[in-house]
Amino acid sequence: MAEHNGSGNLEKFQNAFTNSMPGDIIIYHIGRSLRGPSGQHAYYLYEKGMVELTQRRARRGKGIFEYLAIRTKRHRHEQLIPLKAYQRPRIE
């Protein structure tokens, strides 16, 4: 079991996920609350049965959490949503 830091941006999360094995933990966000494309992508992977989602208190700062995706299975031909699908919609 390994731990991958995929927080910071969606591409980093995707790379951590691609290089992970079943049982590995991927930190996909660190903060007070979960917002943005990394959370959406994590939920998509959860719906596909590729990860379980959880959180834990971070060692730094009060009220800060690490949001975790735990890899459950590895598919040979994983169908992932293109990263650009998670870009924020334009508000006009």
MOUR-V843475 format. One record per residue. RES is the residue in three letters. PHI is phi in whole degrees, 0 to 359 (999 if undefined). D_CENTER is the distance of its C-alpha to the mean C-alpha in Angstrom with 2 decimals. Layout:
res: {RES,RES}
phi: {PHI,PHI}
d_center: {D_CENTER,D_CENTER}
This chain:
res: {MET,ALA,GLU,HIS,ASN,GLY,SER,GLY,ASN,LEU,GLU,LYS,PHE,GLN,ASN,ALA,PHE,THR,ASN,SER,MET,PRO,GLY,ASP,ILE,ILE,ILE,TYR,HIS,ILE,GLY,ARG,SER,LEU,ARG,GLY,PRO,SER,GLY,GLN,HIS,ALA,TYR,TYR,LEU,TYR,GLU,LYS,GLY,MET,VAL,GLU,LEU,THR,GLN,ARG,ARG,ALA,ARG,ARG,GLY,LYS,GLY,ILE,PHE,GLU,TYR,LEU,ALA,ILE,ARG,THR,LYS,ARG,HIS,ARG,HIS,GLU,GLN,LEU,ILE,PRO,LEU,LYS,ALA,TYR,GLN,ARG,PRO,ARG,ILE,GLU}
phi: {999,235,242,246,264,250,278,118,201,296,296,297,297,298,296,297,296,300,269,269,239,307,95,290,253,244,276,256,198,232,167,285,216,261,218,95,293,297,294,296,293,300,293,300,295,297,299,278,79,267,215,251,250,204,213,213,291,281,288,257,74,282,79,261,237,257,265,242,244,257,295,258,210,239,261,295,240,290,263,248,289,302,302,293,292,262,294,295,291,284,258,248}
d_center: {16.53,14.68,12.13,10.04,9.34,6.74,7.49,10.21,9.58,7.95,10.11,9.19,5.50,7.50,10.11,8.49,7.47,11.01,12.67,11.53,13.99,14.28,14.06,11.86,9.45,6.33,6.34,3.76,6.90,10.50,13.22,15.60,13.78,10.61,11.49,10.88,9.18,5.53,6.30,8.37,6.42,4.30,7.99,9.49,8.23,9.48,12.61,13.22,13.30,10.97,8.84,9.99,8.41,10.30,11.08,13.82,16.20,15.80,19.00,19.61,21.00,21.94,19.55,16.45,13.41,10.42,7.53,6.56,5.44,8.87,9.94,12.99,14.75,15.24,16.95,19.42,19.06,15.51,15.67,12.68,13.09,14.27,12.25,15.34,15.06,12.65,15.26,16.96,20.14,23.35,25.33,29.01}
